[in-house]
Amino acid sequence: MHPSKPHLAVLSFLACGFLLTAAKPLSSDIPDRTDISDEVIRGNGLSRGNALDATVVVDTFQTGVNVPKTLFGVFFEEINHAGVGGLDPELVSNRGFEAGGQYTPSSIEPWRPIGSEPDLWLETQKASVFEGNPIALKFEARGAGDENGQLKQALGFSNPGYWGMNIEAGEEYNVTMWLKSEGSLNLTVAFLSQNGQWVLGEGHIVEFAENAATWQQRHVTIRASSTDHKGQLAITTRQPSTIWFDQISAKPVKTFKGHGMRVDLAEKLLSMKPGFIRFPGGCYVEGVRLLNAFRWRQSVGRWENRPGHLNDVWGYWSDDGLGLFEYLQLAEDIDAAPVWVFNNGLSHTSELDTKTIGPFIKDVLDGIEFARGPADSEWGSLRAEMGHPEPFDLEYMAIGNEDCGKRHYEGNYLRFYQAIKARYPFMKLISNCDATNMPLVNPADLFDYHIYTSAAALFALSNKFDGYDRSGPKVFASEYAVVGQDAGTGSLLAAVSEAGFMVGLERNSDVIEMASYAPLFVNTHDRTWNPDAIVFNSWQSYGTPSYWVQTMFNSSGGSLLIPALVQGVQGATANTLVASATKRVDVNQERYIVKAVNFGGPMNVQIQLSGLSEDALGPEVTVTTLTGGSIWDENSFSEPEKVVPVKSRVPLAGNDLLVWLPPMSVNLFEFPLAVAEARTEVHVEVQTEEHVEASFEKIAVV
């Protein structure tokens, strides 16, 4: 995402939320999905009339390339509060009081006083025990106590988290804080309802004065007795006190695989079975100012000592709870190859001259040692201290994000490339420059291709890479999506268009090594960018139709590409059907998988698996279809499964399947082999010599 350079002649949205050109409105000849019955697909017999609209010929006699295991993955960027208040389950916002800046007194937003002056005093000071986070909060509860030394009312402060804390009855939460006091401690730590009237669960911190005089960390585990999805954390006392607080954290005990990620969001990632995860951006890597770019070195080690930074591209504070270690651990937990995008000395408003880029290169080399180095190396030892003595499997790195065309990019890029390759020759390095527009100036293993555009334009790009030079660097389609009017906040129309584009990526997987939809997450309270794959608030989440399309393609990686030709499409159905085919060999099953994306009206289609004996296939085909009642259908919290894939089984006799494809639909057909595959001796001839040649090289859509 970058505000200055369109990648293609097609109308496109690009660049960190800045609109470059208006998305082309949906063509009026695309039918609105209002007439679909429950009967979607029939096996071994045409429906909805007897005319055959198209044939998909899958030539099993010929095989193409092995589809890269990394073909379809995910791209995580710290945008839309995707991590802060999202994937990172930290409930407290501004936990270290650093978001108000380094000059004191400073704002403590969103913390709120419980009580009022002159009885209560809250003030930030540079008094913290942590050098990286010098700001702490001084709290004074003033006034005369009663005969027992108690104040007339409890005084303190509260935090609403990120638009409310999800507190659920029966669940446990770890609350930690650093504090020191001029006297004894008698604190109540409680989760309260949104209106502050009900206690959802509480704990206490009680210490004699001699034990509270120096900075120490205190722990409270609270088991909630009631539920409020928009709760808050409150810390109060009823005794006169002067206390300094810092690094106040509250997290659910249950996290994804025990590694500190929000369970429902991480599980949705896992369900996508991504081949890779690209992180942490995006424009988040660059920053509007270089001062505010993501720095890996400040994101590792004890979380209390991470200074955090202003995410000035997307407009909010990041405490860097999601740092390089957490991203690498997440990649391992979802069995995805990590792709680290690092800053190459460029931001949106400034550039480092290539002559002075040396310290940035050393910084990145140290980061690679942190990820891959032995546990007794300087930076590998820190990784080991954080709980991962074995190296992470980092093999992909992107040198910058959307920086091609900037004055110093090529010079900086080459120095990074040479330094990394000299020490880690196996590392696959990714250029920001698009080799589909012009040859690359510098060497690269892969290059970035980004496209945000209308539904019709993206579907038309399903053949974008058919003619790409097979000897050039591999393609990383690291950001793509339908945006604007066609997309809404995640429409069926957008999802079907993206599926058509993905079919083209799969057909060309001899040159496409990686591809990822963008963005991944959005908190409904911060819809900076629409649409997104996964939508969430403090306590619930759902996948958009685009998310479900991604899950339908998750069997592609590691399979074998099979030529598939679309024949006979003409008239109103011309250029609205694309298809691809793969063969997947798993431990207990071999199967052919055919994907057919219909971007137009209803179609009667025959799928032919040529080159197999009559009894090679099993008696049933598993059919998965994503469609809806209207092209504008979207999922929501009230209807999270309005548009989701529907799976069914249809009988199969022989090697041909006659099906009815609903208008605007994504269809996946799984043909299991009955026994060890048997082939006919005679290869079924395709229509033209051109088709024969194409079947050997790649799939062609006619």
N, C-alpha and C positions, 0 to 999 in steps of 0.2 A: 504494500500500500504506500504510494508516494504521490505527492501533489503535483508533479510537473510533467510526467512523461506518459502519454498513451502508448500502449504496447502494440495495438493493432489499428487498422483502419475502421474496424467495426466500432459502433458506439459503445463506450465503456465507462465504467466507474472505477476509479483507482485511488490510491494514495491516501491512506490514513484518514478516511472520512471526508475528503474533499471531493465534491462533484466536478468531474471534468466535463462530461457531456451528458445530456439527458438520455435516459434509457428509452429505447424505441418502444412505443406502446404495443401491446399485444395485437397481432393481426386479427381482423374481424372474421377471417375465414376459419379460425381455430374454434371448433365447437365447444360450447359450454356443456359441462357434464351434468345434465339434468335428467337423462332418460335411461340410466343404467339399472338393470334389474339385478336380482341376487344371482341369477345364472350368468356367470361370466365366461366360463371356458368349458368346452365340451371336447372330449377325446374321441378320435376316430369317427368324425362326422361333422360336416359344416353346420353352422347355425347362423341365424340372422340372415337368411337368404342363402342361395346356393352358389353364388359367384365367388371364385377364388381370386382374392386381391393380390396375393404375393406368395412366393415360396422362399423359404430359407433352406439352402442346401448346405449341410455340414459335411465336409469331405473328410471323413475319419481316416481315409487312406493316407492323407498327407498330414504331417504335423509341422508346426512352426517352432517357435522358440519356447524355452521355459520362461514362464511369466515370473518376473522378479518377486521374491517374497515381500519386498518393500513397496510393491506397486501402489497400493492404496493405504494411506496412513492418515494421521490427524495433525493439525497445526494449532498449537496452543499459543495464544497471545494474551498478555495482560491488558485486556480491553473489556469494556462492559462489566467491570468488576468480576471478571472470570475467575481470577485467583483470589484476590483480596475480597473477603466476604463471600467466596464461592468454593472453588476446589480446595483451598486452604480453609479448614473448618474453624479457624480462630474466630471466636464470637465477639471479642473486644475490638472496637475500632479505636485507633490511636493508642495502642496499648502502652507505648513507651513515652507518650507526651511529646514526641519529636515533630509531629505533623505541623505544629504551629511555627516552626523555625527555630533557629539557634539564638535568637535575641530574646531575652527575658525582660519583663513578663511577656508571655505569649498566649495565644489562644489554646484552650484545651478541648475544643470541639472534637467529638460530640458529647463529652462528659458534661454532666449537669449537677449543680449543687442540690443537696437535700438539706434544707434549712436556708437561712439567709443571714446577711451581715446585720449587726456586728458579731452575732454568735458564731458565724462560720466564716473561715478565711481559706481561700484556695489560690495558690500562686505558684507558677513555674519558676524553678531556679536551676542553675547549673551546679547541681549537687549530687548527681548520680554516681554510683560506684563504677559504672561502665564508661570507659573512655570513648567508645564508639557512639554512645548515646548519652550525652552529658545532661540532658534535661530530666529533672524529676519534679514531682508535685509536692509542695509543702501544704499540709492540711492542719488547720487549727480549729479545734472545737472549744469555744470560749464560754465563759459564764460561770456563775457560782453553782455548785452542786447542792443537792438536798442533804439531809442528815447522813445519808449513805454515800454522798459524793457523786450522785447521779444527776445528769442534766435533765431539764424538764422534758426535752424531746431528743430523739435520736438525730444526730447530725452526720453528714457524710456526703457522698457523691455517687452518681450512677452513670451507667453507659448503656445505650440502646443497641450497640453493635451496628450491624449493617442493615438498617431498616427492620430491626427487630431480631432478637435471639430466639432460635428454635429450642425451646425447653419442653421435653416430653416426659410425662409421668413414667417412672420406673427406670429411666436412663440415668447414668452417672456422668458427672462432669468434673474435670480436674481444673481447679482454680489455683493459680500460683501468682505470687507477687513478691517483689523485693521491698523491704521497708526498714526503717530505723525510727526510734522514738526517743523523746526526751523523758519519758516516763513509762509506766507499765502500759500494756496493751489489753484492750478488751473490745475486740471488733466482731461485728456480725457481718458475715459475707453471705448474701442471699440473692437468689433469682426471684424477681418480682414480676407480676403480670404487667402488661403494657401500661395500664392505668396506675400502676403502683399500689393498688389496693390489696393484692393477694400475694402471699408468700408461696412460691412454687417449690422451694427447697432452700435450706440454709445450713451454714456451718459457722464455726467460731474460731477466732485466733486470740488466745489468752497467754500473755507472757509477763513475767516480773520485769521490772525496770532494768535490772542488771543484764538481762538476756536480750533486751531490745535496743540497746544503745548503739549498736553498730549494724551496718547493712547485712541483712540475711534474707534468704528466700524462705517464704512460708507456703505451705501446701494445704489446700482444703479440697476434699472430695465430697461433692454434694450429690445426693440421690434425690431426684425430683419426685415430688408427690402429686403434682398437678401439671397440666399441659397448657402452654401458651406459646404459639408460634411466633409471637412478636414480643417476647419477654425482654427483660433488662437485668443487668447485674448491678447490685447496690452494695456499697461498703459503708457501714455506719458504726457509730459508737455513742454511748450515753455517759461517757466520762470526759471531763476536760482533758484535752490531749494536744500535743504537737507532734505530728508524724510526717515523715517523708515517704512517699510511695514512688515506685518505678516498676516498669515492665509487668503490668497486670494482665494476665492471660487467663482465658477460660476456653476449654476445648472439651468436646465429648470424649468419653473414654473409648468409645467404639470408633475406629477409623479404618480405612481401607487397608487390609492386610497388616494392620497395626503400624502403618508407616505414615500416619498423619494426614490422610486425604479424606475429604467428605465422601461417605460411603456411596450414596446414590449417584453422585456425579462420576466418581471413578468407575463404578460398575457399568455405567452407560458407555464410558470409554472402552472398558474391557469387552463389552458386547459388540463393539465395532470391529474387534480383532484387528487393530491397525498394524500395518507392517512397520511403521515408524511413528515417532512423534517429533515434530519440529517445534522448537522453543527458543527463547521466551517471546519472540516476536519475529517479524513485524516492526512497525515503527517504534514500538516500545524499546527496541534495541538501540535505536538511533537517538531518540529524544529530540524535542524541538531545539534545546540547547544541549551541547555535549556534556555540560555539567550534570544534566538529569538523565543521561543514558544509563541503561542497566549495566552495572559493574559486577562481574561474577565474584571478585575477591571480597567485596563488601556483603555478599549474599551467603557466605559460608561460615562455618564455625557456630558458636553458641548464638541462638537466635536473639538473646538479650543484648548481644554486642553488635548486632547488625544495624547500621545507622538508618537504613531505609532511604527512600528518595522520592521526590515528586515525579510522578508519572505525568510529565507535562504535555505529552501528546494526547492523552485521553482524559486528563483533568482530575486526577485524584492521587492521594498519597499511597505509596506501597511500603509496607514495613519489611519487605523482602523475606517474609516467612517462606515463600516459594523461592528458593535459591537454586544454584547450580546443582547442589547435592540432591535436593528434593526432586528436581526435574529428572535427573539421571535415575534416581530410585523409582520414580513413577514409570519411566520407560521400562525398566527391568520388571516391575510388577505387572505391567500389562503386556509383557513380552514383545515390546516394540523397539526398533533400533532408534537410539537417540540421534537427533540432528540438531546440533548447537549452532544457532545463528549469533555471531559475535560482532561487536562494533569494530569498525576498521578505521576509526579516527574521524568519522564524519557524522554530523547531525543534520537536522533540517535547515539549520541556519549558519553552520560553521564547518570548516574543514581543517584538518591538520595537514600541513605540507608533508610530502613523502620524505623529505630530508629529516623530519623530526618524529617519524612514526615509530622509531626503535623501541621506546618504552611500551607502547601498545602491543607490539609484537611479542616482547618478553612477557607481558601480562597474559597473552593468549597461550603462549607456550607453557607458562606456569599453570594455566587452567587445564590444559591437556594433561599435564603431570598430575594435577589433582584428580582428574577422572581416571587416568590410565596407569599412573605411576605405581611402583611397588610401595608397599606399606611402610617401608623404611626410608622412602624419599622425603624431601622437604614437604611437598604438598600432598603426596600420597599418604603421609603419616596423619595429616589433618583429616583426610577422608576416612582413614581407619579409626581415628578418634571419634568420628561422627557415627561409627557403627558399620562401616563397610570396608573391611580390610582388603577384600578382593577388588581388583580393578573393574571399573565399568567398561562395557563394550562400546566405546565411542569410536565410530569409524566415518561419520559424516559431519562436515562443518561447512557452514555458509559464511563467506567473507562479506559481511554487510547485508543490508536489506534495501533493495530498490535504490541503490546508489549509483548505478551505471549512468554515465553522462555527466556526473559531477566532476569538477576540475581535477581533483586528486585521486579519484577512485582507481583508475587503471594503475597508476604508480603505486598506490598503497596496496592494492590487491596483489600485484606481482611480488612485492616484498613479503607480504604475509604468505603467499603461496610458496615461495622459495624457502622461507624459513621453516614452515611446517613440514613440507615435503623432505627437507634435508634431515629432519629428526624423526619424522613419522611418514615414511614413503607410502605406506598403505592407506593413509587418510584420504578419503574422497572429498575433494574441495569443490565448492559450488560458487559459480560466478553469478552476479546480479544481471549480467548482460544477456539479452535475448538473442540467441544464435539463429532463431527463425527469421529475424529481421536482417541481420548481416553477420558475416563471420566474426568470431571472437578475436580480439586483439591479443589476449593472453591465454595461456593454457588453462584448461579446466576439465575436471572429471564430469561435472554436470553444470547446467545453467538453469536459472530460475525463469519460469514462465508464469505470469500473473494475468488473469482476465476476470473482470467484473462487467457484466453486460446484460442485455435483455434476454428473454427466454428464447426468442427466435434466433437471435444472433449466436447464442452459445450452442444451441442444438445444431446450427449450421456448421459449427466448428468441429463436428464429430470426425470430419476428414482432414482436419488441420495438419496432422503429422503424417499423412499418407505419403507425401512426397519429400519428407525431410531426409537429408543426407544421412545415410546409415553409417557413415564413417566418422561423423562428427561426435562431439560430446553428448552424453545422455541428457535427456530432458527431465527436469524436476518441475512439474506443474504444481507449484507449492501454494498457490492461492487461486481459487476459481469459485464463482458463484453467480447465480442470477440475482440482480439487484433492482431496486427502483420499483416502479409501478407493478411490474409482473411478479415481484417477489412478495410484496406485502411484508408480513413478519414471518413468512415461511409457508408459501403456498404449494399446492399440488403442481401447478403449472411450472414453478421454478424447479421442483424436484424432478419432474419428468425431463425437462430440458437438460438438467445436470446429468441425469442418467444417460441421455443420448451422448453427451460429451464424454462421459466415462467409458461408454462402449468404444468410442474412438480411441481413447487412451489404451484400453485393453487390447484392441486390435493392433495397435502399434507398440506393444510392450517390448519389442526388440530394441526400441530407442527410448521409450518412456520408462524410466527406472522408478520414479516416485510421483505421487500426486496427492494433494490434500485440499479438501474443501475449507473455506474460511468465511467468517470466524467460527470458532468451535462453541463457545459459551456466551450466554447473555443473562445477566441478572435483570429481571423485569423492571427494577427501579433505576437502571442505568442503560437504557437502550440507545447507546451512542451509535451503534452500527446494526443495521438490519439487512437481511435476516441472519440467523445463526442456526447452528445444528441442534444445540441443546439449550433449553430455556429453563430458568430456575428462579425461585425466591428463597426465603430462609429455610423452608422445610419441604418443598416439593419440586419436582422437575419433570420435564417431558421432552421427547424428541420431536422435532419438526419433520415434515415429510422428507426434507433433504437428509436428515439424520437416518431415516429408515432406508433411503436409497443407499446410503453408505454401507449399512449392514447387509444389504442384498448383494453387494459386490465383495464382501469380505472373504469369499472362497477363491478369489482370483489368484492371489499371491501364492506362488509355489506350484501352480498348475501348469498344464501344457496347452499352448495356444493351438487351436484347430481352425483351419480355414472355414469361413462361413460366408456364403454369397446370398445376397437378397436379390431375387429375380422376379420379374413380372410386375413390379410396381409401376403404375402409370396413372395418368389423370389426376383426380383429386387426392390420391394417396401417394403421389410421387414426392420423394424427399421427406417423407414423414415417418419412415420405418428404418431403423438401424438395428443390426444384430451382430453378435459375436458368439464364439463358442470356445470352450476349454475342456480339457479332460483332467479330472482330479483323481489322483491315486492316493487313497488313505489306507490305514492299516487293514481295515476290514471291508473296504468297498472301493470299487472303481466306478466312476460315473462321468458321463458327458453332461456339461452344463451349457445351456443355450440361453442367452439373454436377448430379449427382443423389446425394444422401446418404441412405442407408438405415440408419435407426437401429433397425430391427426385424428380423423374420425374412426369409427369401428372398422375392423378388418377381419376378413377370413384368411387365415394363413396356414399353409402347409409347411411343416418342419420335416425335412428329409435327412436322415442320417445315412449317408451313402458309404459303401465300402465295408459294411458289416454283414455277417450271415443273418439269416432270418430269425434265428433263435439266440442272437447275441445279447439282446437286451431283456431286462426284466419285464414283468407283466404290467407294471404301473409306472407312471411318470409323476413325480412330485412337482406341482405347479405353485409358484409363489407370485402373487400379483399385488401391485400397489396402484390403487386408483381411488376415485372418489365420486361424489355426486356433482361436483362443480370444480372447474379448474382453480377457483379461488378458495377451495377448502383449506383450512388450517387447523392444526391441533391447538389445544389450549389447556389450561388447568381444569376447566370444567369438562372438556372433551379431549383428554390426552391421547386417545386412540381413534380419533375421527378418521385419520388417514394413516393406516399402518398396513404392512404387507399381510395378505391373507393366504394361507397355505392350504392346499387340497391335493388329492390324488385322483388321477384319471387313468382308465385302462389303456393299455397299448397293445396292439396286435401288429407285429412286424416292426419296421423301422421308420414308419411315417406317422406323424401326428397332425391331425386337422384341428385347428383351434380358432376360436373367435377372440380377437384381441380387443378389449374395451378401448374406447377413445381415451387419449391422454393417459396412458398406462405404462408401467414398467413391469415386465413379465420375465420370470426366471423358470426354466424347465430343466429338471434334473432327471436324466435317463440313466438308471443304474445298469451295469452289466450283470447279466444273469450268472454267468460263469466266466472262466478265462476267455478273453475276447477272441472271437472267431471272425475271420475276414473272408469275403468273397475273393476269388482269384481275379475277377475282372474289375478293374477300376471304373467307376461310373464317370462317364465323360461329362464335363461341364460345357456350357454353350459355345464359348469362343476360345481361341488361342490366348487372348488377353486374359480371360478368366483363369485359364490353366496356369499361366505364368504368375498371376497374382496369388493363386492358391499356394504356390510354393514359397512366395516371399512373405506375404502378409494377407490379412483378410481384406477383401475389397467390398465396398458397398456400391452396388450398381443402381 
